[in-house]
Amino acid sequence: MEDKTTPIEVLLVRAQAYAISSIQLFKLKATGKLAEMLSSLASGFAILIFLVLFFVNLNIGIALLIGDLFGKVWLGFIVVSGFYAFVGFIVYLFSDKLVKNPVSNSIITQLLQDETLEDHQLPD
């Protein structure tokens, strides 16, 4: 029995196999990147929780200290709140430079971290 496949049919079968393999590779790389980003986000969130708890307790202590110095506890809390209102306003004014750009750059860096020239070379 003779094989009656033409070179074009063989080429089409190989092209289809290559396309399927490329799609599967893309899915695996995307899944890996997503898992890496989510794990970084989860660990960052855990650290953030502990930092927030630390700063809340620190700020309560500072407010009580200032209130004790002024003779009225509530006045210490107003001073600390006013300080944070001022800092929040400054951050709002410069939010693009202080928050948006660094976060965007961090995400882009993480997404493109493993991209090398070897990934885009043609097979021999």
C-alpha positions in Angstrom: 0.0 0.0 0.0 1.3 3.4 -0.9 1.0 6.5 1.1 -0.9 9.0 -1.1 -0.3 12.1 1.0 1.0 15.1 -0.8 3.7 17.4 0.5 1.0 20.1 1.0 -1.1 17.8 3.1 2.0 16.9 5.3 2.7 20.6 5.6 -0.8 21.4 6.6 -0.8 18.7 9.3 2.5 19.9 10.6 1.3 23.5 10.6 -1.8 22.5 12.5 0.2 20.6 15.1 2.5 23.6 15.4 -0.4 25.9 15.9 -1.9 23.7 18.6 1.4 23.4 20.4 1.9 27.1 20.2 -1.5 27.7 21.8 -0.9 25.2 24.5 2.5 26.8 25.2 0.9 30.3 25.4 -1.8 28.9 27.8 0.9 27.4 30.0 3.0 30.6 30.1 0.0 32.7 30.8 -1.1 30.4 33.7 2.4 30.5 35.1 2.5 34.3 34.9 -0.9 34.5 36.5 0.1 32.2 39.3 3.3 34.1 39.9 1.4 37.4 40.0 -1.3 36.1 42.4 1.2 34.6 44.8 3.1 37.9 44.8 -0.1 39.7 45.5 -1.1 37.3 48.3 2.3 37.7 50.0 2.2 41.4 49.6 -1.3 41.5 51.0 -0.3 39.5 54.1 2.6 41.9 54.7 0.3 44.9 54.2 -2.1 43.6 56.9 0.7 43.4 59.5 2.0 46.8 58.5 -1.5 48.3 58.8 -2.0 46.7 62.3 1.4 48.1 63.3 0.7 51.6 62.1 -2.8 51.7 63.6 -1.4 50.8 67.0 1.5 53.3 66.6 -0.9 56.1 65.6 -3.1 55.4 68.6 -0.1 55.6 70.8 1.1 58.9 69.2 -2.4 60.3 69.4 -2.6 59.4 73.1 0.8 60.9 73.7 -0.1 64.2 71.9 -3.4 64.3 73.8 -1.6 63.8 77.0 0.8 66.7 76.1 -2.1 69.0 75.3 -4.2 67.9 78.3 -7.1 66.5 76.2 -7.0 63.1 74.7 -9.4 63.9 71.9 -7.1 66.7 70.7 -4.3 64.2 70.1 -6.5 62.2 67.7 -7.5 65.4 65.9 -3.9 66.3 65.4 -3.0 62.9 64.0 -6.1 62.9 61.8 -5.2 66.3 60.5 -1.7 65.1 59.7 -3.1 62.2 57.7 -5.6 64.4 55.9 -2.6 66.6 54.8 -0.6 63.6 53.7 -3.6 62.2 51.8 -4.1 65.4 50.0 -0.4 65.5 48.9 -0.6 61.8 47.7 -3.8 62.7 45.8 -2.0 65.6 44.1 0.9 63.5 43.1 -0.9 60.1 42.7 0.2 59.5 39.1 3.9 59.9 40.0 3.7 58.3 43.4 1.3 55.4 42.9 0.0 54.8 39.4 3.3 54.8 37.5 5.3 52.6 39.9 2.4 50.1 40.1 2.1 50.0 36.3 5.8 49.6 35.9 5.9 46.8 38.5 3.1 44.9 36.7 4.8 45.3 33.3 8.2 44.2 34.7 6.6 41.1 36.2 4.8 40.2 33.0 7.9 40.6 30.9 10.4 39.2 33.4 11.0 35.8 31.7 10.8 37.0 28.1 14.1 36.4 26.4 15.2 36.3 22.8 15.5 32.5 23.0 11.6 32.3 23.3 11.3 34.0 19.9 13.9 32.1 17.9 12.8 29.9 15.1 13.6 26.1 15.4 16.4 24.7 13.3 
